[in-house]
Amino acid sequence: MDNDDVKRLILELSAEMREGFATVEQRLGARIDGVEQSLGARIDGVEQSLGARIDGVEQSLGARIDGVEHSLGKRIDSLDGRMDSLDARMDHLGDQLSWRMDSIDGKFQELNAKMDRQYQGLRDEFNPKFDLLAEGLLHLNDKIGRETADIRHRMDGGFAETHNLIRLVYKDLAKP
């Protein structure tokens, strides 16, 4: 395996690792989408629950008001005041719900930003390390190549000496 092969393998490994990071990034995105959908479903459930409760309160109050109007016509003005108060309470509840939804949205955005920063930090931390690893592997490959060449040179020299020794022995044996 020569330097070009090692470099190619290192580049392939680097590309595979970057693809792995992209996969992790996609998975994190999918998890964030799942959390967002889950939070959306919960918020929708709270809205529906509050809507049903408000509808129940409105129906209950409506029936009471109809009964009071029917039986006590003189207290209509008093009931109108109560309705205004109920509307203000409902507005207040709506404002609180809106505030809570905004708060949840803000927290989700903070969480998303934090996860993005952490991912960027990991990516920024590991990319130089992978580059350094690739550089170290290239240097190691060069060193192994030099050592291999040195071993071949010594082996070739040893084989030449052995061949010379064998020739001398045959010459000595060939002499009468």
C-alpha positions, 0 to 999 in steps of 0.5 A: 500500500503506497502513500496515495492509497493511504491518503485515499483511505484517510480521505474516505474515512474522513468522508465517512466520518463527516457523513456520520456527523451529518446522520447524527445531525439529521437524527438530532433534527428528527428528535427536535421535530419530535419534541416540537410535535409532542409539545404542539400536541400537548399545547393543543390538548391544553387548549382543547381542555381549556376550551371545553372547560370554558364552554362548560362554564359558559353553558352553566352560566348561560343557564343560570342567567336565563333562569335569573332573567326569567324569574328576576327581571329586575336583576338583569343589570347585576347579571350584565356586570357579572358577565363583564367580570366573567369576560375579563376573567376569560380574557385573563385566562386567555392572556395567561394561556398565551403567555404560557405558550410564548414561554414554552415556545421561548424555552423550546427555542433556547433548547434548540439553540443550545443543542445547535451550539453543542453540536457545533462545538462537538463538530468544531472540536472533532474536525481538527482532531480528525485532521490531526489523526489523518496527518498522523496516519500519513506520517506513520505510513511514511515512516513504515515505508522508510522502515520497509525500504531499510529492511529490504535493503538489509535483506538484499545485502544479506542475501548477496552475502549468502550467495557469495558465501555459497559460491565460495563453498562451491569453488572450494568443493570444486577444487581437487 
